[in-house]
Amino acid sequence: MLGDDELTEVMDAIYFASHQKGGWQGCLERIARLFAADSARLLMLSKDNGEPVVAYQSRVSTRLEKEREAGLSLCEVCHDMDEAHLELVVQRPAGEGPFSEDDRQHLEVLMPHIARAMRQEAVARVLNDRQAAVQQQKQGALLLLDGEQNVVFLSSEAEDLLSRTGAMKLEEGRLRLVQRQHQVALDTLIQGCFDSKSSGMINLSGSDPVASRLLVSTVQPRNHELFPSHGLVAVFVVAGECEETSKEDVIGQWLGLTGAEARVAGLIAQGRRPAEIAEEIELSVHTVRHHIKSIYRKTGAHSQSQLTALVLNLPA
């Protein structure tokens, strides 16, 4: 039975893992010690093909390495996420005896928290990528909105831009767009971010020379299962284009992609398959698939249709 102090320590390790160098390895080592195990492994597996998306491993003790041939006692617990499958395995030499049912139940209690921490880590990467994409154009106009669409953070760049644009304004602590159709589109997109971690852009249709588009991204979706959260989204306000750029440059700048990734994303938006893309740009299919995984991670898209919608909504 885990004591309160032990439970607090392992929870802290889980939620700080993504913020520290080697954090997940340290977290798994702590879990292994708490359950008298010699090592622990955490896998995130794709639901599409069962391949590992993320893998973390604690250091394996010398004792475990020496006793592998004598057999291992394993305790494996699983947890389903929307987009993936999590597996946590702790192990020790078989001579130490099997894990108890209490051990299994305690590990199962930890799994939803591990899943939540990994979701937050993925969202933070996407947000950082998008912020970098905006900053490539010397933009820093960022707003954070809560579940009621109240502005809870406003960067100095966003405050300056709002003072100069006629396309949007702050009204009673909320972001309001002047044109009704733009406001409706923004409200719909924000609700999608809160409910299902979607993302996208609002084209202001050249209605204002100062602000041209809004890039909206999930920071924290709504969650009422663990530590109730009302959600948080980021809104980047991007100024009008000041110079002519190629389509691939635009894709790269707006979505935070490398040159190769931008080219692959553009071809995906044209309906090309990985094999066709590989042949056209003279890369292996394996490399193209690697680029596609990276593109999905950076953009937050989970399918070709979502990525296509993002690309087609970019400036011409």
C-alpha positions as CSV (number, residue, x, y, z in Angstrom):
1,M,0.0,0.0,0.0
2,L,1.5,3.4,-1.0
3,G,1.6,5.9,1.7
4,D,0.5,9.5,1.2
5,D,4.1,10.8,1.1
6,E,5.1,8.1,-1.5
7,L,2.0,8.9,-3.6
8,T,2.8,12.6,-3.5
9,E,6.4,12.0,-4.6
10,V,5.4,9.8,-7.6
11,M,2.6,12.3,-8.7
12,D,5.1,15.1,-8.6
13,A,7.5,13.0,-10.6
14,I,4.8,12.3,-13.2
15,Y,3.7,15.9,-13.7
16,F,7.2,17.4,-13.7
17,A,8.7,14.7,-16.0
18,S,8.2,16.7,-19.2
19,H,9.8,19.8,-17.6
20,Q,13.1,18.3,-16.6
21,K,15.9,16.8,-18.6
22,G,15.6,13.0,-18.2
23,G,12.4,13.6,-16.3
24,W,10.6,10.5,-17.6
25,Q,13.5,8.2,-16.9
26,G,13.7,9.6,-13.3
27,C,10.0,9.2,-12.9
28,L,10.2,5.5,-14.0
29,E,13.1,4.9,-11.7
30,R,11.0,6.2,-8.8
31,I,8.1,4.0,-9.8
32,A,10.3,1.0,-10.0
33,R,11.7,1.7,-6.5
34,L,8.3,2.1,-5.0
35,F,7.2,-1.3,-6.3
36,A,10.4,-3.1,-5.4
37,A,11.2,-3.5,-9.1
38,D,14.5,-3.2,-10.9
39,S,13.3,-1.4,-14.0
40,A,10.3,0.2,-15.6
41,R,9.4,0.9,-19.2
42,L,6.7,3.2,-20.6
43,L,5.4,2.9,-24.2
44,M,2.9,5.0,-26.2
45,L,1.7,2.8,-29.1
46,S,-0.1,4.0,-32.2
47,K,-3.6,2.7,-32.4
48,D,-3.3,2.5,-36.2
49,N,-0.4,0.1,-36.5
50,G,0.8,-0.7,-32.9
51,E,4.2,0.9,-33.5
52,P,5.8,2.8,-30.6
53,V,5.3,6.6,-30.8
54,V,7.1,7.3,-27.6
55,A,9.3,5.1,-25.4
56,Y,10.9,5.7,-22.1
57,Q,13.0,3.3,-20.0
58,S,14.5,3.5,-16.5
59,R,18.1,2.4,-16.0
60,V,18.3,-1.3,-15.7
61,S,20.0,-2.5,-12.6
62,T,23.1,-4.7,-12.8
63,R,21.3,-7.4,-10.8
64,L,18.5,-7.5,-13.3
65,E,20.9,-7.8,-16.2
66,K,22.7,-10.8,-14.5
67,E,19.5,-12.6,-13.7
68,R,17.6,-12.2,-17.0
69,E,18.3,-15.8,-18.0
70,A,16.7,-17.0,-14.8
71,G,13.4,-15.3,-15.8
72,L,11.6,-12.1,-14.9
73,S,8.6,-11.3,-12.9
74,L,6.5,-8.7,-14.8
75,C,3.6,-6.4,-14.0
76,E,2.0,-4.8,-17.0
77,V,-0.8,-2.2,-16.9
78,C,-2.4,-0.4,-19.9
79,H,-4.4,2.7,-20.5
80,D,-6.3,3.8,-23.6
81,M,-5.9,7.4,-24.8
82,D,-7.9,9.0,-27.7
83,E,-5.1,8.7,-30.2
84,A,-2.8,6.0,-28.6
85,H,-2.4,3.2,-26.2
86,L,-0.2,3.4,-23.1
87,E,1.7,0.5,-21.6
88,L,3.7,0.6,-18.3
89,V,5.8,-2.5,-17.5
90,V,7.8,-2.9,-14.2
91,Q,10.0,-6.0,-13.8
92,R,12.3,-7.7,-11.4
93,P,14.0,-11.1,-11.2
94,A,11.6,-14.0,-10.9
95,G,13.4,-15.1,-7.7
96,E,12.0,-12.0,-6.0
97,G,8.5,-13.3,-6.4
98,P,5.5,-12.1,-8.4
99,F,3.8,-8.8,-8.2
100,S,0.7,-8.7,-6.0
101,E,-2.8,-7.6,-7.1
102,D,-2.4,-4.5,-4.9
103,D,0.7,-3.6,-6.9
104,R,-1.2,-3.9,-10.1
105,Q,-4.1,-1.8,-8.8
106,H,-1.8,0.9,-7.6
107,L,0.0,1.1,-11.0
108,E,-3.4,1.3,-12.7
109,V,-4.3,4.3,-10.5
110,L,-1.2,6.1,-11.8
111,M,-1.9,5.5,-15.5
112,P,-4.6,8.2,-16.1
113,H,-2.2,10.7,-14.5
114,I,0.7,9.6,-16.7
115,A,-1.6,9.9,-19.8
116,R,-2.6,13.4,-18.7
117,A,1.0,14.5,-18.2
118,M,1.9,13.1,-21.7
119,R,-1.0,14.9,-23.3
120,Q,0.1,18.2,-21.7
121,E,3.7,17.5,-22.9
122,A,2.4,17.0,-26.5
123,V,0.3,20.1,-26.3
124,A,3.2,22.1,-25.0
125,R,5.4,21.0,-27.9
126,V,2.7,22.0,-30.4
127,L,2.2,25.4,-28.8
128,N,6.0,26.0,-28.8
129,D,6.3,25.0,-32.4
130,R,3.4,27.3,-33.4
131,Q,4.8,30.2,-31.3
132,A,8.1,29.7,-33.0
133,A,6.4,29.8,-36.4
134,V,4.7,33.1,-35.6
135,Q,8.0,34.5,-34.2
136,Q,9.8,33.7,-37.4
137,Q,7.7,36.5,-38.9
138,K,8.6,38.7,-35.9
139,Q,5.2,38.3,-34.4
140,G,4.6,37.7,-30.7
141,A,0.9,38.6,-30.5
142,L,-0.4,35.9,-28.1
143,L,-3.6,35.7,-26.1
144,L,-4.7,32.8,-23.8
145,L,-8.5,32.2,-23.4
146,D,-10.2,30.1,-20.7
147,G,-13.3,27.9,-21.1
148,E,-15.5,31.0,-21.0
149,Q,-13.4,32.6,-23.7
150,N,-12.2,35.2,-21.2
151,V,-8.7,36.5,-22.0
152,V,-6.5,35.4,-19.1
153,F,-3.2,36.4,-20.7
154,L,-2.3,39.1,-23.2
155,S,1.3,39.6,-24.5
156,S,2.6,43.1,-25.0
157,E,2.8,42.6,-28.7
158,A,-0.9,41.5,-28.8
159,E,-1.9,44.6,-26.7
160,D,-0.1,46.8,-29.2
161,L,-1.6,45.1,-32.2
162,L,-5.1,45.3,-30.8
163,S,-4.6,49.1,-30.3
164,R,-3.9,49.5,-34.0
165,T,-6.2,47.1,-35.7
166,G,-9.9,47.7,-36.6
167,A,-10.6,44.0,-37.1
168,M,-10.8,43.0,-33.4
169,K,-11.0,44.4,-29.9
170,L,-11.2,43.5,-26.3
171,E,-14.7,43.8,-24.9
172,E,-15.4,43.1,-21.2
173,G,-12.3,40.9,-21.1
174,R,-13.2,38.9,-24.2
175,L,-11.7,38.9,-27.7
176,R,-14.3,40.2,-30.2
177,L,-14.0,40.3,-34.0
178,V,-15.8,43.1,-35.8
179,Q,-17.2,41.1,-38.7
180,R,-19.9,38.7,-37.5
181,Q,-18.9,35.8,-39.8
182,H,-15.4,36.0,-38.4
183,Q,-16.7,35.9,-34.8
184,V,-18.9,32.9,-35.6
185,A,-16.0,31.0,-37.1
186,L,-13.7,31.9,-34.2
187,D,-16.3,30.7,-31.6
188,T,-16.8,27.4,-33.5
189,L,-13.0,26.8,-33.7
190,I,-12.4,27.7,-30.0
191,Q,-15.1,25.3,-28.9
192,G,-13.6,22.6,-31.1
193,C,-10.2,23.2,-29.3
194,F,-11.8,22.9,-25.9
195,D,-13.8,19.8,-26.7
196,S,-11.5,17.8,-29.0
197,K,-8.0,19.3,-29.1
198,S,-8.6,20.6,-32.7
199,S,-6.8,23.6,-34.1
200,G,-7.0,25.9,-37.1
201,M,-6.9,29.4,-38.5
202,I,-9.3,32.2,-39.1
203,N,-8.7,34.2,-42.3
204,L,-9.7,37.9,-41.7
205,S,-10.0,38.2,-45.5
206,G,-7.8,41.2,-45.9
207,S,-10.3,43.3,-43.9
208,D,-7.5,45.0,-42.0
209,P,-3.9,45.8,-43.0
210,V,-2.7,45.2,-39.5
211,A,-4.1,41.8,-38.7
212,S,-4.6,39.1,-41.4
213,R,-5.2,35.8,-39.5
214,L,-5.7,34.2,-36.2
215,L,-4.0,30.9,-35.4
216,V,-5.9,29.0,-32.7
217,S,-4.3,26.1,-30.8
218,T,-5.3,23.9,-27.8
219,V,-3.3,24.4,-24.7
220,Q,-5.5,22.3,-22.4
221,P,-8.7,20.6,-23.5
222,R,-11.6,20.3,-21.1
223,N,-11.2,17.5,-18.6
224,H,-13.6,16.6,-15.9
225,E,-12.1,13.2,-14.9
226,L,-8.9,14.3,-13.2
227,F,-8.3,17.6,-11.6
228,P,-11.3,19.3,-13.4
229,S,-10.1,21.7,-16.0
230,H,-12.3,24.1,-18.0
231,G,-9.8,24.3,-20.8
232,L,-7.3,26.8,-22.3
233,V,-6.6,27.9,-25.8
234,A,-3.9,30.1,-27.4
235,V,-4.8,32.6,-30.1
236,F,-1.9,34.1,-32.2
237,V,-2.7,37.2,-34.1
238,V,-0.6,37.4,-37.2
239,A,-0.1,40.6,-39.2
240,G,-0.5,41.0,-42.9
241,E,2.2,39.6,-45.2
242,C,4.8,42.2,-46.0
243,E,6.7,40.3,-48.7
244,E,6.2,37.7,-51.4
245,T,7.1,34.2,-50.4
246,S,6.8,30.7,-52.0
247,K,4.0,28.4,-50.9
248,E,6.4,26.1,-49.2
249,D,7.9,29.0,-47.3
250,V,4.5,30.1,-46.2
251,I,3.6,26.5,-45.0
252,G,6.9,26.3,-43.1
253,Q,6.6,29.7,-41.5
254,W,3.0,29.4,-40.4
255,L,3.1,25.8,-39.2
256,G,6.6,25.7,-37.8
257,L,7.9,23.1,-40.3
258,T,11.3,22.5,-41.8
259,G,11.7,23.0,-45.6
260,A,11.4,19.2,-46.2
261,E,8.4,18.9,-44.0
262,A,6.7,21.9,-45.6
263,R,7.2,20.3,-49.1
264,V,5.7,17.0,-47.8
265,A,2.8,18.9,-46.2
266,G,2.0,20.7,-49.4
267,L,2.0,17.4,-51.4
268,I,-0.3,15.8,-48.7
269,A,-2.7,18.7,-49.2
270,Q,-2.8,17.8,-52.9
271,G,-3.9,14.3,-52.1
272,R,-0.6,12.6,-52.7
273,R,0.1,9.3,-51.0
274,P,3.5,8.7,-49.2
275,A,4.8,6.4,-52.0
276,E,3.9,9.1,-54.6
277,I,5.6,11.8,-52.4
278,A,8.7,9.7,-52.0
279,E,9.0,9.2,-55.7
280,E,8.5,12.9,-56.5
281,I,11.0,14.3,-54.1
282,E,13.4,11.4,-54.3
283,L,13.3,10.2,-50.7
284,S,12.5,6.8,-49.2
285,V,9.0,6.0,-48.1
286,H,10.3,5.5,-44.6
287,T,11.8,9.1,-44.6
288,V,8.5,10.5,-45.9
289,R,6.5,8.7,-43.2
290,H,9.0,10.1,-40.6
291,H,8.3,13.6,-41.9
292,I,4.6,13.0,-41.8
293,K,4.7,12.0,-38.1
294,S,6.7,15.1,-37.4
295,I,4.3,17.3,-39.3
296,Y,1.3,15.8,-37.4
297,R,3.1,16.4,-34.1
298,K,4.0,20.0,-34.9
299,T,0.6,21.0,-36.4
300,G,-1.6,19.0,-34.0
301,A,-3.4,17.4,-37.0
302,H,-4.4,13.8,-36.6
303,S,-5.4,13.0,-40.2
304,Q,-4.7,14.0,-43.8
305,S,-8.0,15.9,-44.0
306,Q,-7.1,18.0,-40.9
307,L,-3.7,18.8,-42.3
308,T,-5.1,19.6,-45.7
309,A,-7.6,22.0,-44.1
310,L,-4.7,23.8,-42.3
311,V,-2.6,24.1,-45.5
312,L,-5.4,25.2,-47.7
313,N,-6.3,27.9,-45.2
314,L,-2.9,29.5,-45.3
315,P,-2.1,32.7,-47.2
316,A,-1.7,32.2,-51.0
